[in-house]
Amino acid sequence: MIHSTKVAKRYAKALLDYAIENQKEELLFGEISSVVEVIHENPDLKALLHSPIVKTEVKQRVLQEIFAEHISELQVLFTILFQNKRISDLYAIAREFVEQYNEYKEKIVIHLTTAVEASDRLKEEFVAKAVALSGKRNISLENKIDPSIIGGFILRINDLQYNASISYKLQAIQEQFKENVF
């Protein structure tokens, strides 16, 4: 059995190749992005797709109901995944498609996590820094608010992550106290 990430990469690559060949990459990117968003925001849907107990017909009806207004290529993708018994990999495939699409368009998405909403000026500074580091101009920023980090920020650019959050620094101090018995 092929590992799930390999499956996701293969299906995403095939889907992107199809989209490019048929000049539908922008349209399919929007549709697949909405799939990622819907599944991410609905853990019950993700659980349903992974459940071996729920019948395939039920999964098909649920997806058809949720994505009824979407393009036919999306419905074809669902059909192929059901036929190949890979519908549980839908979320991974969709996320991988978005990554491959961004790579194809030479677009970098930086993820900024802050305790409160970051100002526009601060966001622009992070984007400018990412442009300087990567040399690429097509950069977008996704800002996530997570009060548990207390303050500071966590910045992720591709596989690189810089954690300058207060909660991380407090954890480091706590670890030092555990190691140094006075």
C-alpha positions in Angstrom: 0.0 0.0 0.0 1.3 3.4 -0.9 1.8 5.9 1.9 -0.8 8.6 2.1 1.5 11.5 1.2 2.7 9.7 -1.9 -0.9 9.2 -2.9 -1.7 12.8 -2.3 1.3 14.0 -4.4 0.5 11.7 -7.3 -3.2 12.6 -7.4 -2.4 16.3 -7.0 0.2 16.2 -9.7 -2.2 14.5 -12.1 -5.0 17.0 -11.3 -2.6 20.0 -11.8 -1.4 18.5 -15.1 -5.0 18.1 -16.2 -5.8 21.6 -15.2 -2.8 23.1 -17.0 -3.5 21.1 -20.1 -7.1 22.2 -20.2 -6.3 25.8 -19.1 -8.4 25.5 -16.0 -5.8 25.9 -13.4 -7.2 29.1 -11.9 -10.7 27.7 -11.8 -9.6 24.4 -10.3 -7.4 26.1 -7.8 -10.4 28.1 -6.5 -12.5 25.0 -6.2 -9.9 22.8 -4.6 -9.1 25.7 -2.2 -12.7 25.7 -1.1 -12.5 21.9 -0.5 -9.5 22.4 1.8 -11.3 25.2 3.6 -14.6 23.3 4.1 -12.9 20.1 5.3 -10.5 22.0 7.6 -13.4 23.9 9.2 -15.5 20.8 9.6 -13.7 18.0 11.5 -16.8 15.9 11.4 -16.6 15.9 7.6 -13.0 14.8 7.8 -13.9 12.1 10.3 -16.8 10.9 8.0 -14.5 10.6 5.0 -12.0 8.6 7.0 -14.6 6.3 8.7 -14.6 2.7 7.4 -18.0 2.3 9.1 -19.8 5.0 6.9 -21.0 3.5 3.6 -19.5 4.9 0.4 -23.0 5.9 -0.8 -23.4 8.1 2.2 -20.1 9.7 1.7 -20.9 10.4 -1.9 -24.2 12.0 -1.1 -22.7 14.2 1.6 -20.0 15.5 -0.8 -22.5 16.0 -3.6 -24.7 17.9 -1.3 -21.9 20.1 0.0 -20.2 20.7 -3.4 -23.3 20.6 -5.6 -22.6 24.1 -7.0 -19.0 23.4 -8.0 -17.5 22.6 -11.4 -17.9 19.2 -13.0 -14.1 18.4 -12.7 -14.5 18.4 -8.9 -17.3 15.9 -9.2 -15.1 13.8 -11.5 -12.3 13.9 -8.9 -14.7 12.7 -6.2 -15.9 9.8 -8.5 -12.3 8.8 -9.3 -11.4 8.8 -5.6 -14.4 6.8 -4.7 -13.7 4.2 -7.4 -10.1 3.9 -6.3 -11.1 3.8 -2.6 -9.1 6.9 -1.9 -11.8 9.3 -0.7 -10.2 9.3 2.7 -7.2 11.0 1.1 -9.3 13.9 -0.3 -8.1 16.5 2.2 -4.4 15.5 1.8 -4.8 15.5 -2.0 -6.5 18.9 -2.0 -3.8 20.4 0.3 -1.1 19.0 -1.9 -2.8 20.4 -5.0 -2.8 23.9 -3.5 0.9 23.5 -2.6 1.8 22.2 -6.1 -0.3 25.0 -7.7 1.5 27.6 -5.7 4.9 26.1 -6.7 3.8 26.1 -10.3 2.8 29.8 -10.1 6.0 30.5 -8.1 3.8 31.8 -5.3 4.9 31.6 -1.7 2.4 31.6 1.1 3.8 32.7 4.5 1.9 31.8 7.6 2.0 34.3 10.4 0.5 33.4 13.8 0.0 36.1 16.3 -1.9 36.5 19.6 -3.9 39.4 18.3 -4.6 40.7 14.8 -1.3 42.1 13.2 -1.4 45.6 11.8 -1.2 46.0 8.0 2.2 47.7 8.3 3.5 44.7 10.2 2.1 42.3 7.7 3.8 44.3 4.9 7.1 44.1 6.8 6.8 40.3 7.0 6.0 40.1 3.2 8.9 42.4 2.4 11.3 40.2 4.5 10.0 37.0 2.7 10.6 38.7 -0.7 14.2 39.5 0.4 14.8 36.0 1.7 13.2 34.1 -1.2 13.8 36.5 -4.1 10.2 35.8 -5.3 7.7 38.6 -5.7 4.5 36.5 -5.7 3.9 36.2 -1.9 0.8 36.1 0.1 0.4 36.1 3.8 -2.1 34.2 5.9 -2.5 35.6 9.4 -3.8 33.2 12.1 -4.8 34.5 15.5 -3.9 32.2 18.4 -4.2 33.8 21.9 -2.4 30.8 23.4 1.0 32.1 22.1 0.4 35.1 24.5 2.5 37.5 22.4 5.2 37.7 19.7 4.7 35.6 16.6 5.3 32.4 14.8 6.3 32.7 11.1 6.3 29.8 8.7 7.7 30.0 5.2 7.5 26.7 3.4 9.4 24.3 5.7 11.1 27.0 7.7 9.5 28.1 11.0 10.7 30.8 13.3 9.0 30.8 16.7 9.3 34.1 18.6 6.2 33.6 20.7 6.2 34.4 24.4 4.7 31.0 25.2 7.6 29.3 23.4 10.1 31.4 25.4 8.3 30.6 28.7 8.5 26.9 27.8 12.2 27.2 27.2 12.7 29.0 30.6 10.6 26.3 32.3 12.8 23.6 30.7 15.9 25.4 32.0 14.5 25.4 35.5 13.8 21.7 35.3 17.4 21.0 34.2 19.1 23.3 36.8 18.4 22.1 40.2 19.5 24.8 42.6 
